Amino acid sequence: MLGAIIGLLVLGLFVGALARFALPGPDPMPLWATIGLGLAGSFLGGLIAAAIGLRSGDTFGLLLAAVAGAAFLLFLYRRFVQKRPLTGPGSR
């Protein structure tokens, strides 16, 4: 049980860090927020992958869907919570 929780935390951190790396600009968020972003993005990406019929054995495809979901959530966070654009002079 503890191993599964630690695995989820590591997966969330990995996916969240990749999503933050994928979008340009600074992201002043703590480690727990990066993990939460990665877990929520993995969930959203898993739902989208299941909807398009991606199989559970396709690890790379599921990882790509998870990072895309997390990047989309990060974009929404920046746009509606931080109220700043993704690029341009107002993004900093």
PDB file of N, CA, C and O in Angstrom, chain B, residues numbered from 101:
ATOM      1  N   MET B 101       0.818  -1.188   0.000  1.00  0.00           N
ATOM      2  CA  MET B 101       0.000   0.000   0.000  1.00  0.00           C
ATOM      3  C   MET B 101       0.869   1.262   0.000  1.00  0.00           C
ATOM      4  O   MET B 101       0.614   2.191  -0.767  1.00  0.00           O
ATOM      5  N   LEU B 102       1.877   1.295   0.845  1.00  0.00           N
ATOM      6  CA  LEU B 102       2.769   2.440   0.909  1.00  0.00           C
ATOM      7  C   LEU B 102       3.542   2.593  -0.390  1.00  0.00           C
ATOM      8  O   LEU B 102       3.803   3.710  -0.836  1.00  0.00           O
ATOM      9  N   GLY B 103       3.906   1.478  -0.990  1.00  0.00           N
ATOM     10  CA  GLY B 103       4.610   1.521  -2.266  1.00  0.00           C
ATOM     11  C   GLY B 103       3.758   2.115  -3.375  1.00  0.00           C
ATOM     12  O   GLY B 103       4.266   2.841  -4.229  1.00  0.00           O
ATOM     13  N   ALA B 104       2.477   1.815  -3.369  1.00  0.00           N
ATOM     14  CA  ALA B 104       1.571   2.371  -4.375  1.00  0.00           C
ATOM     15  C   ALA B 104       1.418   3.871  -4.193  1.00  0.00           C
ATOM     16  O   ALA B 104       1.364   4.608  -5.177  1.00  0.00           O
ATOM     17  N   ILE B 105       1.348   4.332  -2.967  1.00  0.00           N
ATOM     18  CA  ILE B 105       1.223   5.767  -2.703  1.00  0.00           C
ATOM     19  C   ILE B 105       2.490   6.503  -3.129  1.00  0.00           C
ATOM     20  O   ILE B 105       2.422   7.563  -3.751  1.00  0.00           O
ATOM     21  N   ILE B 106       3.635   5.938  -2.793  1.00  0.00           N
ATOM     22  CA  ILE B 106       4.906   6.549  -3.201  1.00  0.00           C
ATOM     23  C   ILE B 106       5.026   6.547  -4.721  1.00  0.00           C
ATOM     24  O   ILE B 106       5.513   7.517  -5.303  1.00  0.00           O
ATOM     25  N   GLY B 107       4.591   5.478  -5.364  1.00  0.00           N
ATOM     26  CA  GLY B 107       4.614   5.413  -6.823  1.00  0.00           C
ATOM     27  C   GLY B 107       3.731   6.474  -7.460  1.00  0.00           C
ATOM     28  O   GLY B 107       4.115   7.082  -8.459  1.00  0.00           O
ATOM     29  N   LEU B 108       2.546   6.704  -6.887  1.00  0.00           N
ATOM     30  CA  LEU B 108       1.666   7.752  -7.394  1.00  0.00           C
ATOM     31  C   LEU B 108       2.280   9.137  -7.220  1.00  0.00           C
ATOM     32  O   LEU B 108       2.165   9.984  -8.106  1.00  0.00           O
ATOM     33  N   LEU B 109       2.925   9.366  -6.091  1.00  0.00           N
ATOM     34  CA  LEU B 109       3.573  10.652  -5.864  1.00  0.00           C
ATOM     35  C   LEU B 109       4.710  10.891  -6.854  1.00  0.00           C
ATOM     36  O   LEU B 109       4.863  11.997  -7.372  1.00  0.00           O
ATOM     37  N   VAL B 110       5.496   9.870  -7.113  1.00  0.00           N
ATOM     38  CA  VAL B 110       6.607   9.994  -8.060  1.00  0.00           C
ATOM     39  C   VAL B 110       6.072  10.207  -9.476  1.00  0.00           C
ATOM     40  O   VAL B 110       6.596  11.035 -10.222  1.00  0.00           O
ATOM     41  N   LEU B 111       5.035   9.465  -9.842  1.00  0.00           N
ATOM     42  CA  LEU B 111       4.424   9.643 -11.158  1.00  0.00           C
ATOM     43  C   LEU B 111       3.855  11.048 -11.303  1.00  0.00           C
ATOM     44  O   LEU B 111       4.044  11.687 -12.338  1.00  0.00           O
ATOM     45  N   GLY B 112       3.167  11.532 -10.291  1.00  0.00           N
ATOM     46  CA  GLY B 112       2.619  12.884 -10.330  1.00  0.00           C
ATOM     47  C   GLY B 112       3.701  13.936 -10.458  1.00  0.00           C
ATOM     48  O   GLY B 112       3.554  14.897 -11.213  1.00  0.00           O
ATOM     49  N   LEU B 113       4.793  13.758  -9.721  1.00  0.00           N
ATOM     50  CA  LEU B 113       5.906  14.696  -9.807  1.00  0.00           C
ATOM     51  C   LEU B 113       6.527  14.678 -11.196  1.00  0.00           C
ATOM     52  O   LEU B 113       6.839  15.734 -11.746  1.00  0.00           O
ATOM     53  N   PHE B 114       6.709  13.501 -11.765  1.00  0.00           N
ATOM     54  CA  PHE B 114       7.320  13.361 -13.089  1.00  0.00           C
ATOM     55  C   PHE B 114       6.442  13.997 -14.164  1.00  0.00           C
ATOM     56  O   PHE B 114       6.932  14.768 -14.988  1.00  0.00           O
ATOM     57  N   VAL B 115       5.162  13.681 -14.159  1.00  0.00           N
ATOM     58  CA  VAL B 115       4.244  14.210 -15.170  1.00  0.00           C
ATOM     59  C   VAL B 115       4.068  15.712 -14.984  1.00  0.00           C
ATOM     60  O   VAL B 115       4.060  16.454 -15.965  1.00  0.00           O
ATOM     61  N   GLY B 116       3.927  16.168 -13.755  1.00  0.00           N
ATOM     62  CA  GLY B 116       3.794  17.601 -13.500  1.00  0.00           C
ATOM     63  C   GLY B 116       5.033  18.384 -13.908  1.00  0.00           C
ATOM     64  O   GLY B 116       4.923  19.481 -14.455  1.00  0.00           O
ATOM     65  N   ALA B 117       6.208  17.830 -13.646  1.00  0.00           N
ATOM     66  CA  ALA B 117       7.448  18.505 -14.042  1.00  0.00           C
ATOM     67  C   ALA B 117       7.572  18.569 -15.560  1.00  0.00           C
ATOM     68  O   ALA B 117       8.010  19.584 -16.102  1.00  0.00           O
ATOM     69  N   LEU B 118       7.193  17.498 -16.250  1.00  0.00           N
ATOM     70  CA  LEU B 118       7.228  17.522 -17.709  1.00  0.00           C
ATOM     71  C   LEU B 118       6.242  18.542 -18.280  1.00  0.00           C
ATOM     72  O   LEU B 118       6.544  19.212 -19.267  1.00  0.00           O
ATOM     73  N   ALA B 119       5.073  18.659 -17.666  1.00  0.00           N
ATOM     74  CA  ALA B 119       4.087  19.636 -18.129  1.00  0.00           C
ATOM     75  C   ALA B 119       4.593  21.057 -17.901  1.00  0.00           C
ATOM     76  O   ALA B 119       4.417  21.921 -18.760  1.00  0.00           O
ATOM     77  N   ARG B 120       5.213  21.305 -16.763  1.00  0.00           N
ATOM     78  CA  ARG B 120       5.765  22.630 -16.496  1.00  0.00           C
ATOM     79  C   ARG B 120       6.912  22.939 -17.433  1.00  0.00           C
ATOM     80  O   ARG B 120       7.101  24.092 -17.821  1.00  0.00           O
ATOM     81  N   PHE B 121       7.683  21.922 -17.805  1.00  0.00           N
ATOM     82  CA  PHE B 121       8.782  22.108 -18.744  1.00  0.00           C
ATOM     83  C   PHE B 121       8.257  22.369 -20.157  1.00  0.00           C
ATOM     84  O   PHE B 121       8.889  23.089 -20.930  1.00  0.00           O
ATOM     85  N   ALA B 122       7.110  21.789 -20.496  1.00  0.00           N
ATOM     86  CA  ALA B 122       6.554  21.910 -21.839  1.00  0.00           C
ATOM     87  C   ALA B 122       6.012  23.305 -22.131  1.00  0.00           C
ATOM     88  O   ALA B 122       6.041  23.750 -23.278  1.00  0.00           O
ATOM     89  N   LEU B 123       5.522  23.996 -21.114  1.00  0.00           N
ATOM     90  CA  LEU B 123       4.968  25.334 -21.310  1.00  0.00           C
ATOM     91  C   LEU B 123       5.998  26.376 -20.893  1.00  0.00           C
ATOM     92  O   LEU B 123       6.581  26.275 -19.814  1.00  0.00           O
ATOM     93  N   PRO B 124       6.226  27.381 -21.744  1.00  0.00           N
ATOM     94  CA  PRO B 124       7.237  28.393 -21.401  1.00  0.00           C
ATOM     95  C   PRO B 124       6.752  29.317 -20.300  1.00  0.00           C
ATOM     96  O   PRO B 124       5.552  29.467 -20.071  1.00  0.00           O
ATOM     97  N   GLY B 125       7.703  29.928 -19.631  1.00  0.00           N
ATOM     98  CA  GLY B 125       7.382  30.903 -18.595  1.00  0.00           C
ATOM     99  C   GLY B 125       7.562  30.360 -17.199  1.00  0.00           C
ATOM    100  O   GLY B 125       7.631  29.148 -16.995  1.00  0.00           O
ATOM    101  N   PRO B 126       7.637  31.263 -16.234  1.00  0.00           N
ATOM    102  CA  PRO B 126       7.838  30.838 -14.843  1.00  0.00           C
ATOM    103  C   PRO B 126       6.550  30.292 -14.223  1.00  0.00           C
ATOM    104  O   PRO B 126       5.448  30.739 -14.541  1.00  0.00           O
ATOM    105  N   ASP B 127       6.715  29.341 -13.353  1.00  0.00           N
ATOM    106  CA  ASP B 127       5.599  28.758 -12.614  1.00  0.00           C
ATOM    107  C   ASP B 127       5.968  28.708 -11.141  1.00  0.00           C
ATOM    108  O   ASP B 127       6.547  27.722 -10.685  1.00  0.00           O
ATOM    109  N   PRO B 128       5.646  29.746 -10.393  1.00  0.00           N
ATOM    110  CA  PRO B 128       5.988  29.735  -8.968  1.00  0.00           C
ATOM    111  C   PRO B 128       4.993  28.885  -8.179  1.00  0.00           C
ATOM    112  O   PRO B 128       4.071  29.411  -7.555  1.00  0.00           O
ATOM    113  N   MET B 129       5.190  27.563  -8.215  1.00  0.00           N
ATOM    114  CA  MET B 129       4.308  26.683  -7.451  1.00  0.00           C
ATOM    115  C   MET B 129       5.166  25.700  -6.656  1.00  0.00           C
ATOM    116  O   MET B 129       6.233  25.285  -7.109  1.00  0.00           O
ATOM    117  N   PRO B 130       4.694  25.338  -5.480  1.00  0.00           N
ATOM    118  CA  PRO B 130       5.470  24.410  -4.643  1.00  0.00           C
ATOM    119  C   PRO B 130       5.437  22.985  -5.187  1.00  0.00           C
ATOM    120  O   PRO B 130       4.725  22.683  -6.144  1.00  0.00           O
ATOM    121  N   LEU B 131       6.210  22.134  -4.565  1.00  0.00           N
ATOM    122  CA  LEU B 131       6.338  20.745  -4.985  1.00  0.00           C
ATOM    123  C   LEU B 131       5.004  20.015  -4.918  1.00  0.00           C
ATOM    124  O   LEU B 131       4.677  19.244  -5.820  1.00  0.00           O
ATOM    125  N   TRP B 132       4.231  20.247  -3.864  1.00  0.00           N
ATOM    126  CA  TRP B 132       2.940  19.553  -3.733  1.00  0.00           C
ATOM    127  C   TRP B 132       1.979  19.964  -4.840  1.00  0.00           C
ATOM    128  O   TRP B 132       1.147  19.160  -5.260  1.00  0.00           O
ATOM    129  N   ALA B 133       2.079  21.204  -5.320  1.00  0.00           N
ATOM    130  CA  ALA B 133       1.212  21.640  -6.417  1.00  0.00           C
ATOM    131  C   ALA B 133       1.627  20.990  -7.729  1.00  0.00           C
ATOM    132  O   ALA B 133       0.777  20.681  -8.565  1.00  0.00           O
ATOM    133  N   THR B 134       2.919  20.782  -7.916  1.00  0.00           N
ATOM    134  CA  THR B 134       3.402  20.082  -9.109  1.00  0.00           C
ATOM    135  C   THR B 134       2.927  18.640  -9.108  1.00  0.00           C
ATOM    136  O   THR B 134       2.534  18.115 -10.150  1.00  0.00           O
ATOM    137  N   ILE B 135       2.960  17.996  -7.955  1.00  0.00           N
ATOM    138  CA  ILE B 135       2.479  16.618  -7.845  1.00  0.00           C
ATOM    139  C   ILE B 135       0.975  16.571  -8.114  1.00  0.00           C
ATOM    140  O   ILE B 135       0.502  15.689  -8.832  1.00  0.00           O
ATOM    141  N   GLY B 136       0.228  17.506  -7.549  1.00  0.00           N
ATOM    142  CA  GLY B 136      -1.218  17.563  -7.787  1.00  0.00           C
ATOM    143  C   GLY B 136      -1.541  17.813  -9.251  1.00  0.00           C
ATOM    144  O   GLY B 136      -2.469  17.216  -9.798  1.00  0.00           O
ATOM    145  N   LEU B 137      -0.774  18.697  -9.887  1.00  0.00           N
ATOM    146  CA  LEU B 137      -0.950  18.956 -11.311  1.00  0.00           C
ATOM    147  C   LEU B 137      -0.703  17.692 -12.117  1.00  0.00           C
ATOM    148  O   LEU B 137      -1.458  17.383 -13.038  1.00  0.00           O
ATOM    149  N   GLY B 138       0.345  16.964 -11.778  1.00  0.00           N
ATOM    150  CA  GLY B 138       0.667  15.731 -12.497  1.00  0.00           C
ATOM    151  C   GLY B 138      -0.388  14.655 -12.306  1.00  0.00           C
ATOM    152  O   GLY B 138      -0.733  13.953 -13.257  1.00  0.00           O
ATOM    153  N   LEU B 139      -0.904  14.515 -11.094  1.00  0.00           N
ATOM    154  CA  LEU B 139      -1.940  13.506 -10.842  1.00  0.00           C
ATOM    155  C   LEU B 139      -3.248  13.863 -11.544  1.00  0.00           C
ATOM    156  O   LEU B 139      -3.895  12.998 -12.134  1.00  0.00           O
ATOM    157  N   ALA B 140      -3.634  15.129 -11.480  1.00  0.00           N
ATOM    158  CA  ALA B 140      -4.866  15.553 -12.157  1.00  0.00           C
ATOM    159  C   ALA B 140      -4.719  15.437 -13.669  1.00  0.00           C
ATOM    160  O   ALA B 140      -5.656  15.040 -14.362  1.00  0.00           O
ATOM    161  N   GLY B 141      -3.543  15.785 -14.176  1.00  0.00           N
ATOM    162  CA  GLY B 141      -3.290  15.639 -15.609  1.00  0.00           C
ATOM    163  C   GLY B 141      -3.266  14.192 -16.050  1.00  0.00           C
ATOM    164  O   GLY B 141      -3.718  13.872 -17.149  1.00  0.00           O
ATOM    165  N   SER B 142      -2.748  13.318 -15.216  1.00  0.00           N
ATOM    166  CA  SER B 142      -2.749  11.887 -15.532  1.00  0.00           C
ATOM    167  C   SER B 142      -4.175  11.355 -15.589  1.00  0.00           C
ATOM    168  O   SER B 142      -4.510  10.544 -16.453  1.00  0.00           O
ATOM    169  N   PHE B 143      -5.004  11.812 -14.669  1.00  0.00           N
ATOM    170  CA  PHE B 143      -6.404  11.390 -14.674  1.00  0.00           C
ATOM    171  C   PHE B 143      -7.114  11.883 -15.928  1.00  0.00           C
ATOM    172  O   PHE B 143      -7.808  11.119 -16.598  1.00  0.00           O
ATOM    173  N   LEU B 144      -6.936  13.169 -16.241  1.00  0.00           N
ATOM    174  CA  LEU B 144      -7.568  13.735 -17.437  1.00  0.00           C
ATOM    175  C   LEU B 144      -7.037  13.067 -18.702  1.00  0.00           C
ATOM    176  O   LEU B 144      -7.811  12.730 -19.598  1.00  0.00           O
ATOM    177  N   GLY B 145      -5.736  12.876 -18.778  1.00  0.00           N
ATOM    178  CA  GLY B 145      -5.147  12.209 -19.936  1.00  0.00           C
ATOM    179  C   GLY B 145      -5.603  10.768 -20.066  1.00  0.00           C
ATOM    180  O   GLY B 145      -5.790  10.277 -21.180  1.00  0.00           O
ATOM    181  N   GLY B 146      -5.786  10.083 -18.944  1.00  0.00           N
ATOM    182  CA  GLY B 146      -6.303   8.715 -18.976  1.00  0.00           C
ATOM    183  C   GLY B 146      -7.729   8.645 -19.477  1.00  0.00           C
ATOM    184  O   GLY B 146      -8.093   7.730 -20.215  1.00  0.00           O
ATOM    185  N   LEU B 147      -8.539   9.619 -19.072  1.00  0.00           N
ATOM    186  CA  LEU B 147      -9.921   9.667 -19.571  1.00  0.00           C
ATOM    187  C   LEU B 147      -9.954   9.899 -21.082  1.00  0.00           C
ATOM    188  O   LEU B 147     -10.714   9.253 -21.804  1.00  0.00           O
ATOM    189  N   ILE B 148      -9.131  10.817 -21.543  1.00  0.00           N
ATOM    190  CA  ILE B 148      -9.085  11.099 -22.978  1.00  0.00           C
ATOM    191  C   ILE B 148      -8.535   9.905 -23.743  1.00  0.00           C
ATOM    192  O   ILE B 148      -9.040   9.569 -24.814  1.00  0.00           O
ATOM    193  N   ALA B 149      -7.509   9.263 -23.206  1.00  0.00           N
ATOM    194  CA  ALA B 149      -6.931   8.088 -23.865  1.00  0.00           C
ATOM    195  C   ALA B 149      -7.939   6.947 -23.943  1.00  0.00           C
ATOM    196  O   ALA B 149      -8.000   6.241 -24.950  1.00  0.00           O
ATOM    197  N   ALA B 150      -8.718   6.763 -22.901  1.00  0.00           N
ATOM    198  CA  ALA B 150      -9.743   5.720 -22.916  1.00  0.00           C
ATOM    199  C   ALA B 150     -10.852   6.065 -23.904  1.00  0.00           C
ATOM    200  O   ALA B 150     -11.414   5.177 -24.545  1.00  0.00           O
ATOM    201  N   ALA B 151     -11.166   7.348 -24.026  1.00  0.00           N
ATOM    202  CA  ALA B 151     -12.220   7.763 -24.948  1.00  0.00           C
ATOM    203  C   ALA B 151     -11.826   7.547 -26.404  1.00  0.00           C
ATOM    204  O   ALA B 151     -12.674   7.242 -27.242  1.00  0.00           O
ATOM    205  N   ILE B 152     -10.534   7.706 -26.706  1.00  0.00           N
ATOM    206  CA  ILE B 152     -10.099   7.501 -28.087  1.00  0.00           C
ATOM    207  C   ILE B 152      -9.673   6.066 -28.352  1.00  0.00           C
ATOM    208  O   ILE B 152      -9.302   5.725 -29.475  1.00  0.00           O
ATOM    209  N   GLY B 153      -9.722   5.238 -27.342  1.00  0.00           N
ATOM    210  CA  GLY B 153      -9.465   3.817 -27.522  1.00  0.00           C
ATOM    211  C   GLY B 153      -8.019   3.398 -27.378  1.00  0.00           C
ATOM    212  O   GLY B 153      -7.622   2.374 -27.934  1.00  0.00           O
ATOM    213  N   LEU B 154      -7.224   4.154 -26.653  1.00  0.00           N
ATOM    214  CA  LEU B 154      -5.835   3.793 -26.419  1.00  0.00           C
ATOM    215  C   LEU B 154      -5.776   2.624 -25.448  1.00  0.00           C
ATOM    216  O   LEU B 154      -6.457   2.636 -24.423  1.00  0.00           O
ATOM    217  N   ARG B 155      -4.987   1.638 -25.753  1.00  0.00           N
ATOM    218  CA  ARG B 155      -4.897   0.444 -24.903  1.00  0.00           C
ATOM    219  C   ARG B 155      -4.017   0.689 -23.688  1.00  0.00           C
ATOM    220  O   ARG B 155      -3.148   1.561 -23.708  1.00  0.00           O
ATOM    221  N   SER B 156      -4.241  -0.071 -22.644  1.00  0.00           N
ATOM    222  CA  SER B 156      -3.478   0.110 -21.408  1.00  0.00           C
ATOM    223  C   SER B 156      -2.038  -0.366 -21.547  1.00  0.00           C
ATOM    224  O   SER B 156      -1.204  -0.019 -20.710  1.00  0.00           O
ATOM    225  N   GLY B 157      -1.721  -1.137 -22.557  1.00  0.00           N
ATOM    226  CA  GLY B 157      -0.354  -1.615 -22.753  1.00  0.00           C
ATOM    227  C   GLY B 157       0.536  -0.610 -23.452  1.00  0.00           C
ATOM    228  O   GLY B 157       1.753  -0.788 -23.489  1.00  0.00           O
ATOM    229  N   ASP B 158      -0.037   0.435 -24.004  1.00  0.00           N
ATOM    230  CA  ASP B 158       0.729   1.454 -24.711  1.00  0.00           C
ATOM    231  C   ASP B 158       1.243   2.484 -23.709  1.00  0.00           C
ATOM    232  O   ASP B 158       0.621   3.528 -23.510  1.00  0.00           O
ATOM    233  N   THR B 159       2.364   2.192 -23.090  1.00  0.00           N
ATOM    234  CA  THR B 159       2.895   3.027 -22.019  1.00  0.00           C
ATOM    235  C   THR B 159       3.267   4.414 -22.502  1.00  0.00           C
ATOM    236  O   THR B 159       2.956   5.403 -21.838  1.00  0.00           O
ATOM    237  N   PHE B 160       3.929   4.504 -23.648  1.00  0.00           N
ATOM    238  CA  PHE B 160       4.346   5.804 -24.158  1.00  0.00           C
ATOM    239  C   PHE B 160       3.134   6.672 -24.498  1.00  0.00           C
ATOM    240  O   PHE B 160       3.127   7.870 -24.214  1.00  0.00           O
ATOM    241  N   GLY B 161       2.136   6.084 -25.090  1.00  0.00           N
ATOM    242  CA  GLY B 161       0.927   6.824 -25.435  1.00  0.00           C
ATOM    243  C   GLY B 161       0.199   7.334 -24.208  1.00  0.00           C
ATOM    244  O   GLY B 161      -0.297   8.461 -24.199  1.00  0.00           O
ATOM    245  N   LEU B 162       0.132   6.513 -23.174  1.00  0.00           N
ATOM    246  CA  LEU B 162      -0.518   6.946 -21.935  1.00  0.00           C
ATOM    247  C   LEU B 162       0.284   8.032 -21.230  1.00  0.00           C
ATOM    248  O   LEU B 162      -0.291   8.963 -20.666  1.00  0.00           O
ATOM    249  N   LEU B 163       1.618   7.915 -21.258  1.00  0.00           N
ATOM    250  CA  LEU B 163       2.450   8.960 -20.665  1.00  0.00           C
ATOM    251  C   LEU B 163       2.292  10.269 -21.432  1.00  0.00           C
ATOM    252  O   LEU B 163       2.211  11.340 -20.831  1.00  0.00           O
ATOM    253  N   LEU B 164       2.250  10.181 -22.745  1.00  0.00           N
ATOM    254  CA  LEU B 164       2.048  11.373 -23.568  1.00  0.00           C
ATOM    255  C   LEU B 164       0.683  12.004 -23.297  1.00  0.00           C
ATOM    256  O   LEU B 164       0.569  13.228 -23.229  1.00  0.00           O
ATOM    257  N   ALA B 165      -0.342  11.183 -23.143  1.00  0.00           N
ATOM    258  CA  ALA B 165      -1.677  11.692 -22.823  1.00  0.00           C
ATOM    259  C   ALA B 165      -1.689  12.341 -21.434  1.00  0.00           C
ATOM    260  O   ALA B 165      -2.345  13.364 -21.240  1.00  0.00           O
ATOM    261  N   ALA B 166      -0.981  11.764 -20.481  1.00  0.00           N
ATOM    262  CA  ALA B 166      -0.921  12.328 -19.131  1.00  0.00           C
ATOM    263  C   ALA B 166      -0.232  13.687 -19.136  1.00  0.00           C
ATOM    264  O   ALA B 166      -0.701  14.626 -18.493  1.00  0.00           O
ATOM    265  N   VAL B 167       0.878  13.793 -19.858  1.00  0.00           N
ATOM    266  CA  VAL B 167       1.599  15.071 -19.922  1.00  0.00           C
ATOM    267  C   VAL B 167       0.761  16.112 -20.661  1.00  0.00           C
ATOM    268  O   VAL B 167       0.738  17.279 -20.271  1.00  0.00           O
ATOM    269  N   ALA B 168       0.076  15.700 -21.720  1.00  0.00           N
ATOM    270  CA  ALA B 168      -0.790  16.632 -22.451  1.00  0.00           C
ATOM    271  C   ALA B 168      -1.939  17.112 -21.561  1.00  0.00           C
ATOM    272  O   ALA B 168      -2.290  18.292 -21.583  1.00  0.00           O
ATOM    273  N   GLY B 169      -2.516  16.212 -20.788  1.00  0.00           N
ATOM    274  CA  GLY B 169      -3.581  16.605 -19.861  1.00  0.00           C
ATOM    275  C   GLY B 169      -3.082  17.560 -18.797  1.00  0.00           C
ATOM    276  O   GLY B 169      -3.771  18.520 -18.455  1.00  0.00           O
ATOM    277  N   ALA B 170      -1.896  17.311 -18.270  1.00  0.00           N
ATOM    278  CA  ALA B 170      -1.331  18.190 -17.247  1.00  0.00           C
ATOM    279  C   ALA B 170      -0.961  19.547 -17.846  1.00  0.00           C
ATOM    280  O   ALA B 170      -1.151  20.580 -17.203  1.00  0.00           O
ATOM    281  N   ALA B 171      -0.438  19.550 -19.063  1.00  0.00           N
ATOM    282  CA  ALA B 171      -0.105  20.815 -19.715  1.00  0.00           C
ATOM    283  C   ALA B 171      -1.372  21.630 -19.980  1.00  0.00           C
ATOM    284  O   ALA B 171      -1.360  22.852 -19.840  1.00  0.00           O
ATOM    285  N   PHE B 172      -2.452  20.969 -20.359  1.00  0.00           N
ATOM    286  CA  PHE B 172      -3.723  21.663 -20.566  1.00  0.00           C
ATOM    287  C   PHE B 172      -4.233  22.258 -19.261  1.00  0.00           C
ATOM    288  O   PHE B 172      -4.703  23.396 -19.244  1.00  0.00           O
ATOM    289  N   LEU B 173      -4.149  21.513 -18.181  1.00  0.00           N
ATOM    290  CA  LEU B 173      -4.582  22.038 -16.886  1.00  0.00           C
ATOM    291  C   LEU B 173      -3.700  23.196 -16.431  1.00  0.00           C
ATOM    292  O   LEU B 173      -4.191  24.153 -15.833  1.00  0.00           O
ATOM    293  N   LEU B 174      -2.402  23.112 -16.711  1.00  0.00           N
ATOM    294  CA  LEU B 174      -1.500  24.211 -16.365  1.00  0.00           C
ATOM    295  C   LEU B 174      -1.833  25.451 -17.183  1.00  0.00           C
ATOM    296  O   LEU B 174      -1.803  26.566 -16.662  1.00  0.00           O
ATOM    297  N   PHE B 175      -2.150  25.261 -18.460  1.00  0.00           N
ATOM    298  CA  PHE B 175      -2.571  26.386 -19.289  1.00  0.00           C
ATOM    299  C   PHE B 175      -3.826  27.034 -18.716  1.00  0.00           C
ATOM    300  O   PHE B 175      -3.898  28.259 -18.626  1.00  0.00           O
ATOM    301  N   LEU B 176      -4.810  26.238 -18.330  1.00  0.00           N
ATOM    302  CA  LEU B 176      -6.037  26.774 -17.745  1.00  0.00           C
ATOM    303  C   LEU B 176      -5.755  27.500 -16.429  1.00  0.00           C
ATOM    304  O   LEU B 176      -6.354  28.538 -16.147  1.00  0.00           O
ATOM    305  N   TYR B 177      -4.847  26.953 -15.630  1.00  0.00           N
ATOM    306  CA  TYR B 177      -4.475  27.583 -14.357  1.00  0.00           C
ATOM    307  C   TYR B 177      -3.860  28.956 -14.600  1.00  0.00           C
ATOM    308  O   TYR B 177      -4.213  29.935 -13.943  1.00  0.00           O
ATOM    309  N   ARG B 178      -2.937  29.008 -15.551  1.00  0.00           N
ATOM    310  CA  ARG B 178      -2.308  30.290 -15.848  1.00  0.00           C
ATOM    311  C   ARG B 178      -3.319  31.295 -16.395  1.00  0.00           C
ATOM    312  O   ARG B 178      -3.280  32.472 -16.038  1.00  0.00           O
ATOM    313  N   ARG B 179      -4.196  30.845 -17.235  1.00  0.00           N
ATOM    314  CA  ARG B 179      -5.124  31.741 -17.924  1.00  0.00           C
ATOM    315  C   ARG B 179      -6.210  32.278 -16.994  1.00  0.00           C
ATOM    316  O   ARG B 179      -6.516  33.470 -17.025  1.00  0.00           O
ATOM    317  N   PHE B 180      -6.790  31.411 -16.171  1.00  0.00           N
ATOM    318  CA  PHE B 180      -7.953  31.814 -15.392  1.00  0.00           C
ATOM    319  C   PHE B 180      -7.661  32.107 -13.923  1.00  0.00           C
ATOM    320  O   PHE B 180      -8.367  32.914 -13.319  1.00  0.00           O
ATOM    321  N   VAL B 181      -6.664  31.490 -13.338  1.00  0.00           N
ATOM    322  CA  VAL B 181      -6.346  31.750 -11.930  1.00  0.00           C
ATOM    323  C   VAL B 181      -5.307  32.855 -11.814  1.00  0.00           C
ATOM    324  O   VAL B 181      -5.497  33.817 -11.070  1.00  0.00           O
ATOM    325  N   GLN B 182      -4.207  32.717 -12.551  1.00  0.00           N
ATOM    326  CA  GLN B 182      -3.164  33.739 -12.511  1.00  0.00           C
ATOM    327  C   GLN B 182      -3.489  34.926 -13.418  1.00  0.00           C
ATOM    328  O   GLN B 182      -2.889  35.992 -13.284  1.00  0.00           O
ATOM    329  N   LYS B 183      -4.426  34.744 -14.333  1.00  0.00           N
ATOM    330  CA  LYS B 183      -4.864  35.783 -15.272  1.00  0.00           C
ATOM    331  C   LYS B 183      -3.707  36.380 -16.055  1.00  0.00           C
ATOM    332  O   LYS B 183      -3.531  37.597 -16.121  1.00  0.00           O
ATOM    333  N   ARG B 184      -2.918  35.477 -16.650  1.00  0.00           N
ATOM    334  CA  ARG B 184      -1.820  35.938 -17.486  1.00  0.00           C
ATOM    335  C   ARG B 184      -1.776  35.105 -18.752  1.00  0.00           C
ATOM    336  O   ARG B 184      -2.184  33.944 -18.750  1.00  0.00           O
ATOM    337  N   PRO B 185      -1.284  35.693 -19.836  1.00  0.00           N
ATOM    338  CA  PRO B 185      -1.217  34.942 -21.098  1.00  0.00           C
ATOM    339  C   PRO B 185      -0.080  33.924 -21.064  1.00  0.00           C
ATOM    340  O   PRO B 185       0.785  33.961 -20.189  1.00  0.00           O
ATOM    341  N   LEU B 186      -0.105  33.027 -22.026  1.00  0.00           N
ATOM    342  CA  LEU B 186       0.923  31.986 -22.107  1.00  0.00           C
ATOM    343  C   LEU B 186       2.229  32.548 -22.647  1.00  0.00           C
ATOM    344  O   LEU B 186       3.304  32.159 -22.191  1.00  0.00           O
ATOM    345  N   THR B 187       2.151  33.453 -23.610  1.00  0.00           N
ATOM    346  CA  THR B 187       3.353  34.043 -24.196  1.00  0.00           C
ATOM    347  C   THR B 187       3.225  35.560 -24.206  1.00  0.00           C
ATOM    348  O   THR B 187       2.170  36.110 -23.892  1.00  0.00           O
ATOM    349  N   GLY B 188       4.285  36.209 -24.562  1.00  0.00           N
ATOM    350  CA  GLY B 188       4.279  37.658 -24.666  1.00  0.00           C
ATOM    351  C   GLY B 188       4.802  38.337 -23.436  1.00  0.00           C
ATOM    352  O   GLY B 188       5.250  37.679 -22.497  1.00  0.00           O
ATOM    353  N   PRO B 189       4.748  39.669 -23.432  1.00  0.00           N
ATOM    354  CA  PRO B 189       5.319  40.411 -22.292  1.00  0.00           C
ATOM    355  C   PRO B 189       4.546  40.234 -20.987  1.00  0.00           C
ATOM    356  O   PRO B 189       5.126  40.396 -19.914  1.00  0.00           O
ATOM    357  N   GLY B 190       3.273  39.911 -21.047  1.00  0.00           N
ATOM    358  CA  GLY B 190       2.493  39.748 -19.820  1.00  0.00           C
ATOM    359  C   GLY B 190       2.633  38.382 -19.188  1.00  0.00           C
ATOM    360  O   GLY B 190       2.035  38.126 -18.143  1.00  0.00           O
ATOM    361  N   SER B 191       3.412  37.494 -19.798  1.00  0.00           N
ATOM    362  CA  SER B 191       3.523  36.137 -19.266  1.00  0.00           C
ATOM    363  C   SER B 191       4.504  36.038 -18.099  1.00  0.00           C
ATOM    364  O   SER B 191       4.530  35.013 -17.418  1.00  0.00           O
ATOM    365  N   ARG B 192       5.286  37.038 -17.854  1.00  0.00           N
ATOM    366  CA  ARG B 192       6.281  36.989 -16.791  1.00  0.00           C
ATOM    367  C   ARG B 192       5.789  37.658 -15.538  1.00  0.00           C
ATOM    368  O   ARG B 192       6.509  37.705 -14.541  1.00  0.00           O
TER     369      ARG B 192
END
